[in-house]
Amino acid sequence: MTMLATAAGAALMLSGAAQAQAPAPERSPARPPATAPKAPATPAIKSVNVVEVNELPEATRTQVNEIVSKRSSDENQKLQAAIENAPMVKTAVEAKGFSSRDVLIAQMGESGELLVITRKAG
């Protein structure tokens, strides 16, 4: 699994939620609406691998720190809430001595493995 992770949407990957646009005001359509394409399904979490950021190679640590530095506090809160609301993930994080506040990045692999990168807060 590559370490190139994007923080955007990490909370959505965990929760499996999809964002929807607000409906437009109703007008009488001249033709029937087209069928909207279905969003690709988020793979189910099959396993969770919790890794402390200091265990990563230097280049990967630099990438993680860069991603985290660009994330808003709202995105951090969404990620923490997603961890809290995913019992399997929360248990794996806590088993390693961390909490949702310590999670920097969560990246889902195509095979269902969730990689969670952590650092002790404080």
C-alpha positions as CSV (number, residue, x, y, z in Angstrom):
1,M,0.0,0.0,0.0
2,T,1.5,3.4,-0.9
3,M,1.9,6.0,1.8
4,L,0.6,8.8,-0.5
5,A,-2.5,9.5,1.5
6,T,-4.9,12.4,1.2
7,A,-6.6,13.7,4.3
8,A,-9.6,15.0,2.4
9,G,-12.4,12.5,2.7
10,A,-10.7,10.3,5.3
11,A,-13.7,10.7,7.6
12,L,-16.0,9.8,4.8
13,M,-14.0,6.6,4.1
14,L,-14.4,5.5,7.7
15,S,-18.0,6.3,8.1
16,G,-19.0,5.2,4.6
17,A,-21.1,8.4,4.3
18,A,-21.6,10.2,1.0
19,Q,-22.0,13.9,0.5
20,A,-25.1,15.0,-1.4
21,Q,-25.8,18.3,-3.0
22,A,-28.8,20.3,-2.0
23,P,-31.7,19.8,-4.4
24,A,-32.3,22.6,-6.9
25,P,-35.7,24.4,-6.7
26,E,-38.3,22.4,-8.6
27,R,-39.0,23.5,-12.2
28,S,-41.0,21.8,-14.8
29,P,-38.4,19.9,-16.8
30,A,-38.5,20.1,-20.6
31,R,-37.2,16.5,-20.6
32,P,-37.0,13.7,-18.0
33,P,-34.0,14.0,-15.7
34,A,-31.0,11.8,-16.5
35,T,-30.2,9.0,-14.1
36,A,-27.4,10.0,-11.8
37,P,-24.3,7.8,-11.8
38,K,-23.8,5.8,-8.7
39,A,-20.9,6.6,-6.5
40,P,-18.4,3.8,-6.1
41,A,-19.0,1.8,-2.9
42,T,-16.5,2.2,0.0
43,P,-14.9,-1.1,0.7
44,A,-15.8,-2.6,4.1
45,I,-13.1,-2.4,6.8
46,K,-11.6,-5.9,7.0
47,S,-8.5,-5.1,9.1
48,V,-7.0,-2.1,10.9
49,N,-3.3,-1.5,11.1
50,V,-2.3,1.2,13.6
51,V,1.2,2.7,13.1
52,E,2.9,5.4,15.1
53,V,4.2,8.1,12.8
54,N,7.8,7.8,14.3
55,E,7.9,4.2,13.0
56,L,7.6,5.4,9.4
57,P,10.5,6.2,7.1
58,E,11.6,9.9,7.2
59,A,10.2,10.7,3.7
60,T,6.8,9.2,4.6
61,R,6.8,11.1,8.0
62,T,7.5,14.3,6.0
63,Q,4.5,13.6,3.7
64,V,2.2,12.8,6.7
65,N,3.3,16.0,8.5
66,E,2.7,18.1,5.3
67,I,-0.8,16.7,4.9
68,V,-1.7,17.2,8.5
69,S,-0.4,20.8,8.5
70,K,-2.8,21.6,5.6
71,R,-5.9,20.1,7.3
72,S,-8.5,22.3,8.9
73,S,-9.7,21.8,12.5
74,D,-13.2,20.9,11.0
75,E,-11.5,18.1,9.0
76,N,-9.7,16.9,12.2
77,Q,-13.0,16.8,14.1
78,K,-14.7,14.8,11.3
79,L,-11.8,12.3,11.4
80,Q,-12.0,12.0,15.2
81,A,-15.8,11.5,15.1
82,A,-15.4,8.9,12.4
83,I,-12.9,7.0,14.5
84,E,-15.2,7.2,17.5
85,N,-18.2,5.9,15.5
86,A,-16.3,2.9,14.0
87,P,-16.0,0.4,16.9
88,M,-13.5,-1.8,15.1
89,V,-11.2,1.1,14.4
90,K,-11.7,2.7,17.8
91,T,-10.8,-0.6,19.5
92,A,-7.7,-1.1,17.4
93,V,-6.5,2.5,18.1
94,E,-7.1,2.1,21.8
95,A,-5.4,-1.3,21.9
96,K,-2.2,0.5,20.8
97,G,-2.6,3.1,23.6
98,F,-3.9,5.9,21.5
99,S,-7.2,7.8,21.2
100,S,-9.1,9.3,18.3
101,R,-7.3,12.6,19.1
102,D,-4.0,10.9,18.3
103,V,-5.0,9.9,14.8
104,L,-3.3,11.8,12.0
105,I,-4.4,10.0,8.9
106,A,-6.6,7.0,8.1
107,Q,-6.2,5.5,4.6
108,M,-8.3,2.7,3.2
109,G,-6.7,0.2,0.9
110,E,-8.7,-1.5,-1.9
111,S,-8.5,-4.9,0.0
112,G,-10.3,-3.4,3.0
113,E,-7.2,-2.8,5.1
114,L,-7.4,0.5,7.0
115,L,-4.0,2.1,7.8
116,V,-4.2,4.5,10.8
117,I,-1.2,6.7,11.4
118,T,-1.0,8.1,15.0
119,R,1.0,10.4,17.2
120,K,0.5,11.0,20.9
121,A,-1.4,14.4,21.2
122,G,0.1,16.9,23.5
